[in-house]
Every structure is written in structure tokens, then in C-alpha cells.
Amino acid sequence: MSHRLPPLNALRAFEAAARHLSFTRAASELYLTRGAVAQQVRKLEEALRQKLFHVRRNRLALTAAGDLIWG
């Protein structure tokens, strides 16, 4: 069985979004659009087969899996 590492850009987007708990702030930091950050996070979620964030009342929160990765 082959193990592939997740894309580095997806990991960067996740790290910034997790630190700020905001796709918008992560996008500003990474010089990307909010949509690009969300797309990178979706790619990471697909690669890991885990949802990493919840959106509640326009607020971003880590899921248990996201919290485990964030550390």
C-alpha cells in the first residue's frame, strides 16, 4: 500500500486557518482568496478522509480530527 503525503499548500492553508480560525485571515496572510484557502482545506480533508472544520454561525471551529492535527 502506498502512503502519499497531503499537498503542502493544503497543509499551509489548514495551518493558517486553524491558527486564525478564519479562512479570510488565512487568505490575507497567504496572499490568496478566501475561496482558494477553502479549496485547499477541502483537498486536505479529501486526502485525509476527515472533516477538519465546522462552520457555526459564520465562525470556524476545528473538528476533533482538526484539533488532533493542529495539536
Secondary structure as GFF3:
##gff-version 3
##sequence-region A 1 71
A	DSSP	alpha_helix	8	20	.	.	.	ID=ss1
A	DSSP	alpha_helix	23	30	.	.	.	ID=ss2
A	DSSP	alpha_helix	34	48	.	.	.	ID=ss3
A	DSSP	beta_strand	53	56	.	.	.	ID=ss4
A	DSSP	beta_strand	59	62	.	.	.	ID=ss5
A	DSSP	alpha_helix	64	70	.	.	.	ID=ss6
###
